[in-house]
Each structure stands twice: as C-alpha cells, then as structure tokens.
Amino acid sequence: MIVPIKQIVDKARKGKYAVGAFNTSNLEITLAIARAAVKQRSPVIIQTSESAIKYSSLETIYNMIVNVAETVGKSVPIAIHLDHGKTTKVIKDCIKIGYSSVHIDASEKDFATNVKLTKPIVTLAHKYRIWAQAELGAILGKEGLVKLKAGKIKMEDLMTDPLKAKEFVNKTKIDTLAISVGTIHGSFKGIERVDQPRLQKISSLVKIPLVLHGGSGLTTAMFKKAIANGISIINIDTNLRLAFKKALKKSLKRKTDIIDPRKILKPSTDDMQKEVSKMITIFGSKNKA
C-alpha cells in the first residue's frame, strides 16, 4: 500500500537498517519489486527515472505503480519516488500527480546554483506534504568513468564535501541527501567502493537521511558498513536490468516456439524478484513491514 515515505524512512533510521529504492520502467519490474516486498515482509521505495516516464507517460507509469502497490503490495508499505529529476516540469508534474518524494538533481551545477535550483522544488514539495531529495557531489556513469580512467578527473574531487553537505542541507531544507562517496552508476567490475570515513563524517554533520546511489556493484560487506555509517536509502537499478536480460536470453534460447510474451517474460520477472529479495535481506529491511 502507498504510504508517506517519511513513515518508511523514519522507521528504518530508528531500526538502523536501509530501505531499497528500486527503479522500474514496466509492469514486470514493478511486479517483481512488489512481490519480493510482500514475500520478505519489507517496506520498499519504487522509483522512476525521467526516461522511464518518457517511455510510457507519467500518468501510465504512476497509475501502474499505484495499482500494483494497492493490490499485489497491499500488505507492505510502499512509497513512489522520482529518481534524478533534472527537468523542472517533470519534477513538478510528479509532485502534483502524487509521488511520495522527488529528487531534484542539480549536482552538475556549482554549489550556489544547486542551492538556487533546489530551494523552490523543496518549497513546492512541502506544500504538497511530500519529501524532496537533492544531490551534492557527482556520481559517475559510463562517460564519466572513461574520463576517470584517462586521468582527466579524480574521484576524490567529485565526492561530497562533508562541510558543504551540512551547509547545503541548512540552506535548502531538503528531506534526504544523495551523496557521492565513490560509487558508480551502472555495473563496472573491480572499481566498486565506498569512502567510509567520508560517509561517517557526512553522517555526523548531516542529520537528515542519506541516500546511496550507484549501489548495484557493491558487496554485502560494503553495503552493511555503509548502512552502519549512516545510509538509510539505497538505490538499485542495474542489478535488476542484468537479471532481466540474463533470464530473457535464456528464455528465448530455450523456448524458441513460444510466442506468448507473458511466458517469455515470466522467468525475467521471477529472477528480478529474487534479486530484490536478496537486496532486502542485505539491507536489513526483511520483516520490517
């Protein structure tokens, strides 16, 4: 069932566990997330990117998530979040349609501009009694990784400055802060890391929930230590995409005569559900519904 995200995250902070924020873009992924949450008796955050909204339309994907949450997932707390909102209109539309939380991502801008762009979104979100998330520091994707490997940029220069994080939160009045502590968007073997001392420092200075983006490649030990050091929400997307693709390839290879999309996609849905269940167990939110 849909509940205020505050209810989910406040409980996680008190219980010293993290809640998974899982990206969706279609029915199969949404079902996998909801079914895993119910089976594990766990709260979850189901989130969409701007590209996922563009793929279907805001009304379609929002209503789909709400429907699944209020039927399949009716026995567990579920919140809906906009991930990496960069377009003002999209962010405002998500606020007005009923999202539980929105992410205004102006992290590529300088500090002052980030603050300036973030504040009006926070004001609007709070008017609608929902949460606003912002981001400080840079979390690389594939293109940024190329520059990193070429020595054109340094990871340390992209990470969140603890003192700046405190100042940013005070100036913007955001509800959650996405930080950069070494993780990467996507799946890139051998470079996964979390700067735990930096995370500890941020956590000691910032009193709102901290969000870890780019978490798909981390080990169980890395996750658990990050949670112990102050992370309350962990974003997961790539893990589900990889599970979906791997199962789909097997289905198409093994069942070449089947043309029913439901039968073709069922193994992908099942494997994504297993992946969500695994993450829920690692994050410590199992049986916390």
Secondary structure, DSSP 8 states (H G I E B T S, - for coil): -B--HHHHHHHHHHHT--EEEEE-SSHHHHHHHHHHHHHHT--EEEEE-HHHHHHH-HHHHHHHHHHHHHTTTTTS-EEEEEEEE--HHHHHHHHHHT-SEEEE--TTS-HHHHHHHHHHHHHHHHHTT-EEEEEES----HHHHHHHHTTSS-HHHHS--HHHHHHHHHHH--SEEEE-SS--SS--TT-----HHHHHHHHHH--S-EEE-S-TT--HHHHHHHHHTTEEEEEE-HHHHHHHHHHHHHHHHH-TT---HHHHHHHHHHHHHHHHHHHHHHHT-TT--
